[in-house]
Amino acid sequence: MLTSGRETSSVSRPQPVVRLGPQVDVKGVLAGSPGADLGLYYLSKYLTKSLADVHEAKTDAERVHVARLMNVLRYEPCAPTCPNWLRYGVQPKGAKAGMWPGSCRSKAHKPEHLGYA
């Protein structure tokens, strides 16, 4: 350690070390490449989940916006079996009596799983 041009001795203390192991697999994503769709799905899923952890609606305008967004997304199809497909004239996979748009009980339609509400 140099101080004012003179060398001084100091007790060496261990420094924290971070090693990135094999769990980090950084690679680019090319459109059309194998696994690109799945990789982008997971990336967007976890990015939006982390956004939900840091953003909380504080104003009435934000709460109204989230409520409107939730109402719209309540009717968006979440899976091939979602009854919301009926809005588009598509029979859901495994359709049964009593299905109607907006009746899907999947967690995909709940605010805590959407990542932004």
N, C-alpha and C positions, 0 to 999 in steps of 0.2 A: 504494500500500500504506500503510495507517495503522498506526502503532505508538505506543502511549501518547499518542494524540491528535495526534501530529505526522506529517506526511507525509514519507515517505522515498522516495528514488528507488532503483530496483533495475533491473538489466539484465533486459529482457524476454526470456524464453526461449520458444521454440516449444513448444506443448503438443501432445501426441498427439491426433489427431482421428480419430474413427471415423465413417464415413458408411455408412449402410445403403442399398445400391443396389437395383436392381429385382429382385435375386434373392430378396428377402424379400417374400413375398406373404401378409400376415397377413389371415385372414378367418375368420369364424365358420363353424361346421358345423351345418347344420340337418338334422334327420332327414328322409330322403326327397328331399333336394335332389340335383341332379346332381353326381356326384363325391364325395358324402358317404361312401359305403362305402369307396371307394378311399383317400380322404384319411385316414379313421380307421385303415384297414389299415396305411398307411405310418407314421402317427403311432405306433401301438402297436408296430409292428415296430422302429422306431428307438429308441423309449423303452426297450423291453426289451433291445435290443442294448447300449445304454449302461449299463443296470443290470448286465449281465454283465461289463462292463469294470471295475466298481468292487466287485463282490461276489465273494468267493471263499469256498467252504465251508471253514471252519476247524476245526469240531468234528466228532466222529464222528456226532453226531445230524444235523448239516447234510449230511454226505456220504451218510448212509443215506437221508435225505429226497430228495436229488437222484437217487440211484440208483433209489428207488421211483418217483419222478416220471418218470424216463427210461424205466423199464420199462413204465409205463402208456402214455406217449406213443408208445412204439414201435409200439403197436397202433392208434393213432388215424389215420384217413385224412388224407393231406396234399394230395391232388390227385384229380381224377376218375380218374386212371390207377393210383392206389395200390391194391395188393393187399389192404390192410387193410379195404377195403369188403366183402370176403367175409365178415367177421365179422358184418355186418349183413344178409347175404343179398342184397347188391347186387353185380351184376357190374361190375367196373371197366371203364372205357373201354379198349379195345384189349386185353382179357383174352387170356391165352395159357396153355398148359399149364405147370405148374410154379409157378404163383402160389399163395402161401399167406399168411395174415395174419402180419405180423411180418417178412416178407421184403423189404419195400420198402427199396431202397438210396438213396433220395432223401436229400439233405443235410438236409432238413427234420426227419429223425429223429435227427440227430447232435447231441450236447449243445452243441457250439460254435456251432450255428446256431439253437438254441432261445432264446437270450438270457437264460437264468437259471441254467444249470448251470455 
